C-alpha cells in the first residue's frame, strides 16, 4: 500500500469519527439539554465542553489528526491522481477544511469560550437567558452545518477509496 492510500484511509476514518461526533451533538447532546432551564443548560454545556477544552488526548488526536492527515493525503495524492479522483480528493479537503474546521475555529469555539467564562451563580435570570439566547441558536446552526459538511467530505472520500 502506498503512502497516499494509507493517508486517505486514515483521513477517511478520522473524518468519519469527527462527523459522528458532530452528528451526535446535533441529534443527542444538544436536544438532550434543550429542555433544561437556562442555568442548567449553560452549566451542562460548560461541563461537556470542559472535557474537550482540557485537551482530552483522544479527542485532540482525532480532531486535529483528521485535518492534518487529510491535508497530507491531499498533498500526496494531488500529483498521483487525475480527473474525477483528483476532484474528489480536492473537494473533500475543501469541504472539510472550510466547512468543518474553519467554522469550528471562527464560530463554535469562540461561542464555547464565551459561555465558559460565565459563572451561572453570579448571573441573574435575565442574564442567563440572554447568554443562552446569544449562544444556543447560533451554535446549533453551525454545528448542523459542520455535521452535514463533515458527512459530505466523508462520502466524497469513501467514493474516492472505492474508485482506487
Order of alpha helices (4+ residues) and beta strands (2+ residues): alpha-alpha-alpha-alpha-alpha-alpha-alpha
